[in-house]
Amino acid sequence: MTKEEQMYRITRFIWYVFYVIEALIAFRIILKLLAANSGAGFTQFIYATSNIFIAPFQYVFGTPAVGGSVLEISSVLAMIVYWVAAWGIVKLIVMNRDVEPYEARESLEEQDNV
């Protein structure tokens, strides 16, 4: 397997994990907004599974509520932070790919002009 193929597989895996986390958090946000029954099995599963990813952001913002509906702004923050983290990790991996000398020269010249 070539270096590029390995990087491709690793970056695909990173994006896959990211999408799974984002989906869990998105389901959590929707369930909270729609005041889902917290006793339902699916709701309990989503809350329990997503809680580990939300925990670091849980008390960053207040949680506005109207009736039974809740908007977890900290969950939205978590989604943004995880996207930036996944994007950054993928960029670090891609930076390790082989580059032709003319590509490097052109890229450095562009950076100098900025």
N, C-alpha and C positions, 0 to 999 in steps of 0.2 A: 504494500500500500504506500502510495507516495505521500509526501508531506502535505500537499494540498488536499488530498483526499482525507487525511487525518484531521486537518483543520476544519474541513467541510463538515465532517461527521460530528466533531466536538461542538462546532457552532450550532448545528442543527439540534443537538441534544440540549444545549443551553437554552435555545429559543423554545424548545418543547417544554422544558421545565418551567420556564417563564410563563408560557401560555396556560399551563395547568394552574399555576399559582394565581394568575390574573383571573381565570375563570372562577376559581373558588371565591376570590374576593368579590368579583362582580356578582355572583349569586348571593353572597352575603349582603351586599349593598341592596340588591333588589328585594330580598326577603325582609330586610329591616324596613325598607321604604314602604313595602306593602303590608307591614304588620303581620307577617306570617305567624302561624301557630307555632310557638317555640316547643310545644310538646310533640310535634310531628317528627317522625324518624328522619326524613330528608332534611328538615330544618336543623335538627340537632346535629346531624352528620356534617352539614356545611359549616355551622357555627364552630363545632369542635375542631374540624380540620383546618379551617381558615384562621382560627384563633392564634395559632403559633406564628402565623405570618403577620398578623395585625398587632400582636402584643407590643412590639417596640414603639408603635405609633399611637397606641390606645389613648393616651391622655394629652396628646399634643394640642388638640382642639376640643372645644366643647362639642356636645352631641345634641343638635337641635331636634326636638320632638314635637309633633302635633298629633294629639290623640295617641294612637298606638304606633304611628309611623315615626321612624327614626332615620335621620340622615347622618351616617357615620362619615364625617369629613376625614377622620383619621384613616379610614379604609381607602378613600380616594388618594390620600397622601401616600399610603403604602403602595398602591398601584403605580403611582408616578415614580417613587423611589426604586421599586423593583424593575421598572422599565429602564430607568437610567443605569442601574447596576448591570442588567443583562446587556444593554447596548455597549457599555464600557468594557465589559469582559470580552464580548465578541470583537470589539475594535482592537483590544490588546492582542487577541489571538491572531487576527488578520494582519496586524502589523508585523508579525513574525514570518510572513510569507516571503518567498524569494522574490527579488526585484531585479529587473534588468538595469544595467548601469545608466542607460539613457533615461529610463523612468525616474530613477533616483535624482539624476541631474535636473530634469525638468521640474520635478516636485520641489526640490530645494530652491530652484530659481523662482518658482511661484511663491514660496514662503518668504523669500527675500523681498519680493515686491509688495507684500501685504503691509 
